[in-house]
Amino acid sequence: MGSKRHRLGRRFGWLWGAYGASALGTWLAFGAFPLIAVQVLHSGPAEVAALASVGAAVGAAVAVPLGPWVEFRRKRPVLIGADLVRCAALLTVPVAYALGVLSFAQLLLVSVVVSAADITFRAASGAYLKGLLPAEDLLVANARFESAAWTTTIVGPPLGGVLIGLLGPVATVLADAVSYLLSALGIRATGGREPQPPRPEGREGTRPRAGDLLDGWRYLLADPALRPLFLNTVLFNGLVMAAQPLLAVLMLGPLGFAPWQYGLAFAAPSVAGLLGSRLARPLATRYGQRRVLVAAGALRAIWPVGLAFTGPGTGGLVLVIGVELGLILCCGIFNPVSATYRLTRTPSDRVARTLSAWSVTSKASTALLTAVWGLLGSLLGPRPAIALAGLLVLATPLLLPRGGGADRVTPLSAPPLSPE
C-alpha cells in the first residue's frame, strides 16, 4: 500500500478489491458475445457489429436520465444495485444457452442493459470516491484503479482464452456475472454511514426533472478547463477504438498473423500501463496536474498513426508492440491524472451528472466512430482508414486544457462519508 501517508484505509481497500474483481471478470469475457454470436448463433458480420455498436449506443441513451437520478441518492446502494443488475443480466445468457433458447435478440438486450448499468456505476463511483477520501488522496486512489485495470488487462484475456478453449465462450460470461456479484459484496463490505445528498433548492423529492437531463453537459461545456479535456478524451478514445477492428482485420487477414500473435501484440504492452500508473502521482506532484495532462495527452497522440505501417512477419509484430507500448505508457500516466482532475474540479453535488454525461458521450461517440470507420474500411481498405484515424488523433492535443487555473481543487460541498 506504500508509505504510511499513502494508506487509504480499509474501506478503500474493499472498494479497490471490488473494482479489481469486476475488471478481471470483464477481461475474462472479453470478446465473448461476438464469439457466441458467431459460434453458437451463427450470426453474420452485420449482427456481430450491432452487438458492439448498437448495444453500446442504445445503452448510453437509456442511461441519460440515470445521471440526475443517481445525483440525489446515496451512492453505495446505487453501486451495489448496478453490480447486481449486470450480474443478473449476464446470468440469463448461460441459463438460456443451457435451456436451448438463447437468441441474438437476447444478446443485444443484455448488452444494452450492461452498457446502461456500466454508465450508472461509473457516475456513482466517482461521487462515492470523492466522499470517501480527502482530495489529496484522490490521485493515489485513481492510480491504483489504473494499475488494477492494466493488471487485469494482462491476465484476463489469456485466462479467458483458456476457459473458452475448455468450456466455450458462455463459461466466460458466467465468470463475468460472478465477478459483478463479488464486486457488489466488496462494496457492501465498505460499510460506513453515507449522508443523504442535499435536495435541490426549492424542490421536494429526488425525482429528476426534464431540465436535469442536460445538467452534466452544461457543466462540462461551461467549465473552461473541463470542456477541452472532455472533447479531447472523447475524440481520442473514439478514434483509437474505431481503428482497432480494422487493425484486427489487417493483421489476421492480409498480413497473416496467427490469433495468438494478435493477442500478444496487445496483451504484452499492457505492462507499460502499470508503469504509467506508478509514475502518474510523482509526476503530477512535481510538475502539476495541468502540465502532466498536456504532456501525456500530447505524447499519447503521436503513436496510433504508426499502426498504419504494420507489415507482415516479426518486424510488423514488433512495430505493433512498440506502438502499443508507447501509447499505453502515456495513457497509464494520463488516465488517473485526468480522472482526479475531473473530480477535483467538479463540485460534489454535480459529480454523478457530470460523469454520467461524460460516459454517455464517450460510449455513443465510440459506437458512432466505430461504425463510420467500418464503412471507411470497406471503401478505402483497412490500412488507409487506420492512417486517417491516426492523422486525426494527431490533432487532438489542440483540445487539451491550456492556461492557468487547471490545478484548482474544488472543495467538497458535502461532508465526507463517516466511519461506522
C-alpha positions as CSV (number, residue, x, y, z in Angstrom):
1,M,0.0,0.0,0.0
2,G,3.0,2.3,0.0
3,S,4.2,4.5,2.9
4,K,2.0,5.3,5.8
5,R,0.8,8.6,4.5
6,H,-0.5,6.8,1.4
7,R,-2.6,4.2,3.3
8,L,-6.1,4.8,2.2
9,G,-7.9,2.7,4.7
10,R,-9.9,-0.5,5.0
11,R,-12.9,0.9,3.2
12,F,-11.0,2.0,0.1
13,G,-9.3,-1.5,0.2
14,W,-12.7,-3.1,-0.2
15,L,-13.6,-0.7,-3.0
16,W,-10.4,-1.4,-4.8
17,G,-10.8,-5.1,-4.4
18,A,-14.4,-4.8,-5.8
19,Y,-13.1,-2.9,-8.8
20,G,-10.4,-5.5,-9.4
21,A,-12.9,-8.4,-9.3
22,S,-15.3,-6.8,-11.8
23,A,-12.4,-5.7,-14.1
24,L,-11.0,-9.2,-14.1
25,G,-14.4,-10.7,-15.0
26,T,-14.8,-8.2,-17.8
27,W,-11.5,-9.1,-19.4
28,L,-12.1,-12.9,-18.9
29,A,-15.2,-12.4,-21.0
30,F,-13.6,-10.0,-23.5
31,G,-15.0,-10.8,-27.0
32,A,-17.3,-13.5,-25.6
33,F,-20.5,-12.0,-27.1
34,P,-19.2,-11.9,-30.7
35,L,-17.9,-15.4,-30.3
36,I,-21.2,-16.6,-29.0
37,A,-23.0,-14.8,-31.9
38,V,-20.7,-16.5,-34.5
39,Q,-20.1,-19.9,-33.0
40,V,-23.4,-20.6,-31.2
41,L,-26.0,-18.5,-33.1
42,H,-24.2,-18.5,-36.5
43,S,-24.7,-14.7,-36.8
44,G,-23.3,-12.7,-39.7
45,P,-21.0,-9.7,-39.7
46,A,-23.8,-7.1,-39.5
47,E,-25.2,-8.7,-36.4
48,V,-21.8,-9.0,-34.8
49,A,-21.1,-5.3,-35.5
50,A,-24.5,-4.5,-34.0
51,L,-23.5,-6.1,-30.7
52,A,-20.6,-3.7,-30.4
53,S,-22.2,-0.5,-31.7
54,V,-26.0,-0.6,-31.4
55,G,-25.9,-2.2,-27.9
56,A,-23.5,0.4,-26.6
57,A,-25.3,3.3,-28.2
58,V,-28.8,2.3,-27.0
59,G,-27.3,1.6,-23.6
60,A,-25.9,5.1,-23.5
61,A,-29.3,6.6,-24.5
62,V,-31.0,4.6,-21.7
63,A,-28.5,5.9,-19.2
64,V,-29.1,9.6,-19.9
65,P,-31.8,10.0,-17.2
66,L,-29.9,7.9,-14.7
67,G,-27.2,10.6,-14.0
68,P,-29.6,13.1,-12.4
69,W,-31.4,10.2,-10.7
70,V,-28.1,9.0,-9.1
71,E,-27.1,12.5,-8.1
72,F,-29.5,12.9,-5.2
73,R,-29.3,9.3,-3.8
74,R,-26.8,7.6,-1.6
75,K,-24.1,6.2,-3.9
76,R,-23.2,2.9,-2.3
77,P,-26.7,1.3,-2.8
78,V,-26.6,2.5,-6.4
79,L,-23.2,0.9,-6.9
80,I,-24.4,-2.4,-5.4
81,G,-27.6,-2.2,-7.5
82,A,-25.7,-1.6,-10.7
83,D,-23.5,-4.6,-10.0
84,L,-26.5,-6.8,-9.3
85,V,-28.2,-5.7,-12.4
86,R,-25.2,-6.6,-14.5
87,C,-24.8,-9.9,-12.7
88,A,-28.5,-10.8,-13.3
89,A,-28.5,-9.7,-17.0
90,L,-25.3,-11.7,-17.8
91,L,-26.6,-14.8,-15.9
92,T,-29.5,-15.0,-18.4
93,V,-27.1,-15.9,-21.1
94,P,-25.7,-19.2,-19.7
95,V,-29.2,-20.1,-18.4
96,A,-30.8,-19.5,-21.9
97,Y,-27.9,-21.4,-23.5
98,A,-28.4,-24.4,-21.2
99,L,-32.2,-24.4,-22.0
100,G,-31.5,-24.1,-25.7
101,V,-33.4,-20.8,-26.1
102,L,-30.5,-18.4,-26.5
103,S,-31.1,-15.8,-29.3
104,F,-29.4,-12.9,-30.8
105,A,-32.1,-10.5,-29.6
106,Q,-31.3,-11.6,-26.0
107,L,-27.6,-10.9,-26.5
108,L,-28.4,-7.5,-27.8
109,L,-30.8,-6.7,-24.9
110,V,-28.2,-7.9,-22.4
111,S,-25.5,-5.7,-24.0
112,V,-27.9,-2.7,-23.7
113,V,-28.7,-3.4,-20.0
114,V,-25.0,-3.9,-19.2
115,S,-24.0,-0.8,-21.0
116,A,-26.5,1.4,-19.2
117,A,-25.5,-0.2,-15.8
118,D,-21.8,0.5,-16.6
119,I,-22.5,4.2,-17.1
120,T,-24.6,4.4,-13.9
121,F,-21.9,2.6,-11.9
122,R,-19.2,5.0,-13.2
123,A,-21.2,8.0,-12.4
124,A,-21.9,6.8,-8.8
125,S,-18.4,5.5,-8.2
126,G,-16.8,8.9,-8.9
127,A,-19.1,10.6,-6.5
128,Y,-18.7,7.9,-3.9
129,L,-14.9,8.0,-4.1
130,K,-14.9,11.8,-3.7
131,G,-16.9,11.4,-0.5
132,L,-14.8,8.5,0.7
133,L,-11.3,10.1,0.6
134,P,-9.9,13.6,1.1
135,A,-9.0,15.5,-2.1
136,E,-5.2,15.0,-1.6
137,D,-5.7,11.2,-1.8
138,L,-7.7,11.0,-5.0
139,L,-4.8,10.8,-7.3
140,V,-3.3,7.9,-5.3
141,A,-6.6,6.1,-5.4
142,N,-7.1,6.7,-9.2
143,A,-3.6,5.5,-9.9
144,R,-4.4,2.2,-8.0
145,F,-7.6,1.8,-10.0
146,E,-5.5,2.3,-13.2
147,S,-2.9,-0.3,-12.1
148,A,-5.7,-2.8,-11.4
149,A,-7.2,-2.1,-14.8
150,W,-3.9,-2.8,-16.6
151,T,-3.1,-5.8,-14.5
152,T,-6.5,-7.4,-15.4
153,T,-5.9,-6.5,-19.0
154,I,-2.7,-8.5,-18.9
155,V,-4.0,-11.6,-17.2
156,G,-7.7,-11.6,-18.1
157,P,-7.7,-12.3,-21.9
158,P,-5.2,-15.3,-21.7
159,L,-7.2,-16.9,-18.9
160,G,-10.4,-16.2,-20.7
161,G,-8.9,-17.8,-23.8
162,V,-8.1,-21.0,-21.8
163,L,-11.6,-21.0,-20.3
164,I,-13.1,-20.6,-23.8
165,G,-11.0,-23.4,-25.1
166,L,-12.0,-25.8,-22.3
167,L,-15.7,-24.8,-21.8
168,G,-16.7,-22.4,-24.6
169,P,-17.4,-18.7,-24.6
170,V,-20.6,-19.0,-22.5
171,A,-18.4,-20.0,-19.5
172,T,-16.6,-16.7,-19.5
173,V,-20.0,-14.8,-19.4
174,L,-20.8,-16.8,-16.3
175,A,-17.4,-15.9,-14.8
176,D,-18.2,-12.2,-15.6
177,A,-21.5,-12.4,-13.9
178,V,-19.9,-13.9,-10.8
179,S,-17.3,-11.1,-10.8
180,Y,-20.1,-8.5,-10.5
181,L,-21.6,-10.4,-7.6
182,L,-18.2,-10.3,-5.9
183,S,-17.9,-6.6,-6.6
184,A,-21.3,-6.0,-5.0
185,L,-20.2,-7.9,-1.9
186,G,-17.0,-5.9,-1.7
187,I,-18.8,-2.6,-2.0
188,R,-21.2,-3.7,0.7
189,A,-18.3,-4.5,2.9
190,T,-17.0,-0.9,2.8
191,G,-19.6,-0.1,5.4
192,G,-19.8,3.4,6.9
193,R,-22.6,6.0,7.0
194,E,-23.1,7.8,3.8
195,P,-25.0,11.1,4.2
196,Q,-28.1,11.7,2.1
197,P,-27.2,14.1,-0.7
198,P,-29.0,17.5,-0.2
199,R,-32.1,18.1,-2.3
200,P,-32.0,20.8,-5.0
201,E,-33.1,24.2,-3.6
202,G,-36.8,24.7,-3.8
203,R,-37.6,21.2,-4.7
204,E,-39.1,18.2,-2.9
205,G,-38.2,14.6,-3.5
206,T,-35.4,13.3,-5.7
207,R,-37.2,12.6,-9.0
208,P,-35.2,14.3,-11.8
209,R,-36.9,16.9,-14.0
210,A,-36.6,17.1,-17.7
211,G,-34.1,20.0,-17.4
212,D,-31.8,18.0,-15.2
213,L,-31.0,15.6,-18.1
214,L,-28.6,18.1,-19.7
215,D,-27.1,19.5,-16.5
216,G,-24.0,17.3,-16.8
217,W,-23.3,18.5,-20.3
218,R,-24.0,22.1,-19.4
219,Y,-21.4,22.0,-16.6
220,L,-18.8,20.2,-18.8
221,L,-19.2,22.7,-21.7
222,A,-19.3,25.7,-19.4
223,D,-16.1,24.9,-17.5
224,P,-13.1,26.5,-19.3
225,A,-10.7,23.6,-18.4
226,L,-13.1,20.6,-18.3
227,R,-14.5,21.4,-21.7
228,P,-11.3,20.9,-23.7
229,L,-10.4,17.8,-21.7
230,F,-13.8,16.4,-22.3
231,L,-13.7,17.0,-26.1
232,N,-10.1,15.7,-26.2
233,T,-10.8,12.5,-24.4
234,V,-14.0,11.7,-26.2
235,L,-12.4,12.2,-29.6
236,F,-9.1,10.5,-28.8
237,N,-10.7,7.4,-27.3
238,G,-13.3,7.2,-30.1
239,L,-10.7,7.3,-32.9
240,V,-8.4,4.8,-31.2
241,M,-11.2,2.4,-30.6
242,A,-12.6,2.8,-34.1
243,A,-9.3,1.7,-35.6
244,Q,-9.0,-1.5,-33.5
245,P,-11.4,-3.7,-35.5
246,L,-9.7,-2.6,-38.8
247,L,-6.2,-3.4,-37.3
248,A,-7.6,-6.9,-36.4
249,V,-8.8,-7.4,-40.0
250,L,-5.5,-6.2,-41.4
251,M,-3.3,-8.4,-39.1
252,L,-5.5,-11.5,-39.1
253,G,-6.3,-11.2,-42.8
254,P,-3.8,-9.9,-45.4
255,L,-0.8,-9.9,-43.1
256,G,-1.4,-13.5,-41.9
257,F,-0.7,-13.2,-38.2
258,A,-2.0,-16.0,-36.0
259,P,-4.6,-15.2,-33.4
260,W,-2.1,-15.7,-30.6
261,Q,0.3,-13.2,-32.2
262,Y,-2.5,-10.7,-32.4
263,G,-3.4,-11.2,-28.7
264,L,0.3,-11.0,-27.8
265,A,0.6,-7.6,-29.6
266,F,-2.0,-6.1,-27.3
267,A,-1.5,-8.0,-24.0
268,A,2.3,-7.7,-23.6
269,P,2.3,-3.8,-23.9
270,S,-0.2,-3.6,-21.1
271,V,2.8,-3.8,-18.7
272,A,3.5,-0.2,-19.7
273,G,0.1,0.8,-18.2
274,L,1.3,-0.5,-14.8
275,L,4.5,1.6,-15.1
276,G,2.5,4.7,-16.2
277,S,0.1,4.4,-13.3
278,R,3.0,4.3,-10.9
279,L,4.5,7.4,-12.5
280,A,1.3,9.5,-12.5
281,R,1.4,10.7,-8.9
282,P,5.1,11.6,-8.7
283,L,4.9,13.4,-12.0
284,A,1.8,15.3,-11.0
285,T,3.3,16.2,-7.6
286,R,6.4,17.6,-9.2
287,Y,5.0,19.3,-12.3
288,G,1.4,19.9,-11.5
289,Q,-1.7,18.2,-13.0
290,R,-2.1,20.6,-15.9
291,R,1.4,20.1,-17.2
292,V,1.2,16.3,-16.9
293,L,-2.2,16.3,-18.7
294,V,-0.9,18.4,-21.6
295,A,2.4,16.5,-21.9
296,A,1.0,12.9,-21.5
297,G,-2.0,13.9,-23.6
298,A,0.2,15.2,-26.4
299,L,2.6,12.3,-26.3
300,R,-0.2,9.6,-26.4
301,A,-1.4,11.2,-29.7
302,I,1.8,10.5,-31.7
303,W,1.6,6.7,-31.6
304,P,-1.6,5.5,-33.3
305,V,-0.6,6.7,-36.8
306,G,2.3,4.2,-36.6
307,L,-0.1,1.3,-36.8
308,A,-0.8,2.1,-40.5
309,F,2.7,1.0,-41.3
310,T,2.3,-2.5,-39.8
311,G,3.8,-5.1,-42.1
312,P,4.0,-8.9,-42.1
313,G,6.3,-11.1,-40.1
314,T,8.3,-10.4,-37.0
315,G,9.0,-6.8,-38.0
316,G,5.3,-6.0,-38.2
317,L,4.6,-7.6,-34.8
318,V,7.5,-5.7,-33.2
319,L,6.1,-2.5,-34.7
320,V,2.7,-3.0,-33.2
321,I,4.1,-4.0,-29.8
322,G,6.3,-0.9,-29.8
323,V,3.5,1.5,-30.8
324,E,1.2,0.0,-28.2
325,L,3.9,0.2,-25.5
326,G,4.3,3.9,-26.1
327,L,0.6,4.6,-26.4
328,I,-0.3,2.6,-23.2
329,L,2.5,4.1,-21.2
330,C,1.2,7.6,-21.9
331,C,-2.4,6.6,-21.3
332,G,-1.3,5.0,-17.9
333,I,0.0,8.4,-16.9
334,F,-2.8,10.4,-18.4
335,N,-5.8,8.5,-17.2
336,P,-5.5,8.7,-13.4
337,V,-4.5,12.3,-13.6
338,S,-7.4,13.1,-15.8
339,A,-9.9,11.2,-13.6
340,T,-8.6,13.0,-10.5
341,Y,-8.7,16.4,-12.2
342,R,-12.3,15.8,-13.2
343,L,-13.3,15.1,-9.6
344,T,-11.4,18.0,-8.1
345,R,-12.9,20.5,-10.5
346,T,-16.4,19.2,-10.1
347,P,-18.5,20.1,-7.0
348,S,-19.8,17.1,-5.1
349,D,-23.4,17.9,-5.9
350,R,-22.7,17.7,-9.6
351,V,-20.3,14.7,-9.9
352,A,-22.8,12.0,-10.8
353,R,-24.4,14.1,-13.5
354,T,-21.1,15.2,-14.9
355,L,-19.6,11.7,-15.0
356,S,-22.7,10.3,-16.5
357,A,-22.7,12.8,-19.3
358,W,-19.0,12.1,-19.9
359,S,-19.6,8.3,-20.1
360,V,-22.8,8.6,-22.2
361,T,-20.9,10.8,-24.7
362,S,-17.9,8.6,-24.8
363,K,-19.9,5.4,-25.4
364,A,-22.1,6.9,-28.0
365,S,-19.3,8.6,-29.9
366,T,-17.1,5.5,-29.9
367,A,-20.1,3.5,-31.3
368,L,-20.6,6.1,-34.0
369,L,-17.0,6.4,-34.9
370,T,-16.6,2.6,-35.0
371,A,-19.5,2.4,-37.4
372,V,-18.1,5.2,-39.6
373,W,-14.6,3.7,-39.7
374,G,-16.1,0.3,-40.5
375,L,-17.6,1.9,-43.6
376,L,-14.4,3.7,-44.4
377,G,-12.5,0.4,-44.1
378,S,-14.9,-1.2,-46.6
379,L,-14.5,1.7,-49.0
380,L,-10.8,2.5,-48.7
381,G,-9.3,-0.6,-47.1
382,P,-8.1,-1.2,-43.6
383,R,-4.7,0.5,-43.9
384,P,-5.9,3.9,-45.3
385,A,-8.7,4.0,-42.7
386,I,-6.2,3.3,-39.9
387,A,-3.9,6.0,-41.2
388,L,-6.8,8.5,-41.4
389,A,-7.7,7.8,-37.8
390,G,-4.1,8.2,-36.7
391,L,-3.8,11.6,-38.5
392,L,-6.9,12.9,-36.8
393,V,-5.6,11.7,-33.4
394,L,-2.5,13.9,-34.1
395,A,-4.8,16.9,-33.9
396,T,-6.4,16.0,-30.5
397,P,-3.7,17.8,-28.4
398,L,-5.1,21.1,-29.6
399,L,-8.1,20.4,-27.4
400,L,-6.1,19.8,-24.2
401,P,-6.6,22.3,-21.3
402,R,-4.5,25.5,-21.7
403,G,-3.8,28.5,-19.5
404,G,-3.8,28.8,-15.7
405,G,-6.2,27.5,-13.1
406,A,-6.2,24.0,-14.3
407,D,-4.7,22.8,-11.0
408,R,-7.5,24.3,-8.9
409,V,-9.2,22.0,-6.5
410,T,-12.9,22.4,-5.9
411,P,-13.7,21.8,-2.2
412,L,-16.3,19.2,-1.2
413,S,-19.7,20.7,-1.0
414,A,-21.0,17.7,1.0
415,P,-19.4,16.1,4.1
416,P,-17.2,13.1,3.6
417,L,-18.6,9.6,4.4
418,S,-18.5,8.9,8.1
419,P,-16.9,5.8,9.6
420,E,-19.0,3.4,11.5
